[in-house]
């Protein structure tokens, strides 16, 4: 049986400060919950409005009513499954493969989609600037569709990280070397910029090579969405 205190705690996890204070985060939806239950994430609570669904997910689920779920949910229409997991311990970076770096990506949907794209192209690590949206934001988790279970995301001072990088650093720009024609090495860092402003000047000064996605036909579109640009860039990288 869910308590009033649990409902209050779960609801508070919509905000980053409470996620950090309590060391917990919340996800909603059967698919994302299943993905995280099968991963390294540690379950704290699992709530379901349907007993059969709850039992199929985890033996220690708690059945709740629709009104209780609505009180905990951050969605307009609840999916009927809500889980709370412990925030993972910070893990070290591995430089043996490619790393995607994000410079102030602010939109939760964009970050969640980027995490999913990295999972698709087997880019196992993301280094995000400290002003990038929190990867445990419920909207990020929703958009990632469970891929956060397979992609290591680390928040760092991005300038310091790039200055210390021993591998090549690439920046993505409107103008630069054609990403489809570049011969990529076996490891490196690719930087994607902010939705409105692109890569900041300080970070751009640390990018050894500028890459661009060629535009065809009449130039009527100003730019690509950062998640779309990430997919194209990583596709070119893995296809080189």
C-alpha positions in Angstrom: 0.0 0.0 0.0 1.4 3.4 -1.0 1.7 6.0 1.8 1.1 9.8 1.6 4.8 10.3 2.3 5.7 8.1 -0.6 3.4 10.0 -2.9 4.9 13.2 -1.8 8.5 11.9 -2.3 7.7 10.5 -5.8 6.1 13.8 -6.9 9.1 15.8 -5.7 11.4 13.8 -8.0 10.0 15.8 -10.9 12.5 18.5 -9.7 16.3 18.1 -10.0 17.1 19.4 -6.5 15.0 16.7 -4.9 16.5 14.0 -7.2 19.9 15.1 -6.0 18.9 15.4 -2.4 17.3 12.0 -2.2 19.5 10.2 -4.7 16.5 8.9 -6.6 14.8 9.4 -10.0 11.4 8.5 -11.4 10.4 6.9 -14.7 6.9 6.2 -16.1 5.8 3.7 -18.7 6.2 -0.1 -19.1 8.9 -0.1 -21.7 11.3 2.3 -19.9 10.7 0.5 -16.6 11.4 -2.9 -18.1 14.6 -1.7 -19.7 15.9 -0.2 -16.4 14.8 -3.3 -14.3 17.0 -5.4 -16.6 20.0 -3.0 -16.2 22.4 -2.0 -13.5 19.9 0.5 -12.0 18.7 -0.3 -8.5 14.9 -0.3 -7.9 13.5 1.6 -4.9 9.8 1.4 -5.6 7.5 0.1 -8.3 3.9 1.1 -8.6 1.2 -0.2 -10.9 -2.5 0.3 -11.3 -3.0 -3.2 -12.7 -2.0 -6.3 -10.6 -1.2 -8.5 -13.6 1.1 -5.8 -15.2 2.8 -5.2 -11.8 3.5 -8.9 -11.2 4.9 -9.3 -14.7 7.4 -6.5 -14.0 8.6 -7.2 -10.4 7.4 -9.3 -7.5 7.8 -6.4 -5.1 5.5 -4.0 -6.9 2.8 -2.0 -5.1 -0.7 -1.8 -6.5 -2.2 1.7 -6.4 -5.4 3.3 -7.5 -5.8 5.6 -10.5 -6.1 8.6 -8.2 -3.0 7.7 -6.3 -1.1 7.2 -9.6 -2.3 10.5 -10.9 -1.0 12.3 -7.7 2.5 10.8 -8.3 2.6 11.1 -12.1 4.2 13.9 -14.0 2.2 13.0 -17.2 -1.1 14.4 -18.3 -2.3 10.9 -18.8 -0.7 8.2 -16.6 0.6 5.0 -18.2 -0.3 2.9 -15.2 3.3 2.1 -14.3 5.7 4.2 -12.3 9.1 3.2 -10.9 11.6 4.9 -8.7 15.3 4.0 -9.0 18.5 5.0 -7.2 20.8 7.5 -9.0 23.9 5.5 -10.1 27.4 6.1 -8.8 29.5 8.2 -11.0 31.6 6.1 -13.4 34.9 6.7 -15.0 35.2 7.5 -18.7 36.7 5.1 -21.2 38.6 6.7 -24.1 39.0 3.6 -26.2 35.9 4.5 -28.3 34.2 7.6 -29.4 32.6 10.1 -27.0 29.8 12.5 -27.7 30.1 15.8 -25.9 27.1 18.2 -25.5 27.6 21.9 -25.1 24.5 23.3 -23.3 21.8 21.1 -24.8 18.7 22.4 -22.9 15.7 20.6 -24.3 14.7 17.4 -22.5 13.3 15.8 -25.6 16.5 16.5 -27.6 18.7 15.0 -24.9 16.5 11.9 -24.6 16.6 11.4 -28.3 20.3 11.9 -28.4 20.8 9.2 -25.8 18.7 6.8 -27.9 20.7 7.7 -31.0 24.0 7.0 -29.2 22.6 3.6 -28.1 21.7 2.9 -31.8 25.2 3.8 -33.1 27.0 2.1 -30.1 28.4 5.4 -28.7 28.6 4.3 -25.1 29.5 7.6 -23.5 28.2 11.1 -23.4 30.1 14.0 -21.6 27.6 16.8 -21.0 28.4 20.4 -19.9 27.1 21.3 -16.5 24.4 23.5 -18.0 23.0 20.7 -20.2 19.6 19.5 -19.0 19.6 16.7 -16.3 19.6 13.3 -17.9 17.3 12.0 -15.1 14.7 14.6 -15.9 11.5 12.5 -16.5 11.0 14.0 -20.0 14.5 13.0 -20.9 14.0 9.5 -19.7 10.7 9.2 -21.6 12.3 10.3 -24.8 15.3 7.9 -24.3 13.0 4.9 -24.3 15.3 3.0 -21.9 18.5 3.7 -23.8 19.9 5.5 -20.7 20.5 1.9 -19.3 23.2 1.4 -22.0 24.8 4.9 -22.3 27.1 6.3 -19.6 26.4 10.0 -19.1 28.8 12.2 -17.2 28.5 15.9 -16.4 31.7 17.8 -16.5 33.3 21.2 -17.0 33.3 20.7 -20.7 36.2 23.1 -21.4 38.4 21.4 -18.9 37.5 18.0 -20.3 38.3 18.9 -23.8 41.6 20.6 -22.8 42.7 17.3 -21.1 41.5 15.1 -24.0 44.3 13.0 -25.5 42.1 12.2 -28.6 41.0 14.3 -31.6 38.2 16.8 -30.9 35.6 17.5 -33.6 33.0 20.3 -33.6 29.8 20.4 -35.7 29.1 23.6 -37.6 27.1 25.0 -40.4 30.3 25.3 -42.4 33.2 22.9 -42.2 34.5 19.7 -43.7 31.9 17.4 -45.2 31.1 14.9 -42.6 30.4 12.2 -45.2 33.9 12.6 -46.7 36.0 12.7 -43.6 38.2 9.7 -42.7 37.6 9.3 -39.0 40.1 7.7 -36.6 39.2 4.9 -34.2 38.5 7.2 -31.3 37.8 10.8 -30.6 35.3 13.4 -29.3 32.5 14.9 -31.3 30.9 18.1 -29.9 27.3 19.0 -30.5 26.1 22.5 -29.6 23.2 24.3 -28.1 19.9 24.3 -29.9 19.8 28.1 -30.5 23.5 29.1 -30.5 25.5 26.1 -31.5 28.9 25.5 -30.0 30.1 28.3 -27.7 33.2 30.2 -28.7 35.3 28.9 -25.7 34.4 25.3 -26.6 34.8 25.9 -30.3 38.4 27.0 -29.8 39.2 23.6 -28.5 37.8 21.7 -31.5 40.6 20.7 -33.9 38.4 20.0 -36.9 35.1 21.5 -37.9 32.5 19.2 -39.5 29.4 20.1 -41.3 26.4 18.3 -42.9 26.0 19.4 -46.5 22.8 21.0 -47.5 21.2 20.2 -50.9 18.8 22.1 -53.1 17.6 25.6 -52.2 18.9 26.8 -48.9 15.6 27.6 -47.2 16.2 25.8 -43.9 18.5 27.6 -41.4 19.7 24.6 -39.5 18.9 21.1 -38.3 17.6 20.0 -35.0 20.5 19.0 -32.7 19.2 15.4 -32.3 18.8 15.1 -36.1 22.2 16.5 -36.6 23.6 14.0 -34.1 22.0 11.1 -35.9 23.5 12.1 -39.2 26.9 12.8 -37.8 27.1 9.5 -35.9 25.8 7.6 -39.0 28.6 9.2 -41.0 31.2 8.3 -38.3 30.2 4.7 -38.0 29.9 4.4 -41.8 33.4 5.7 -42.5 
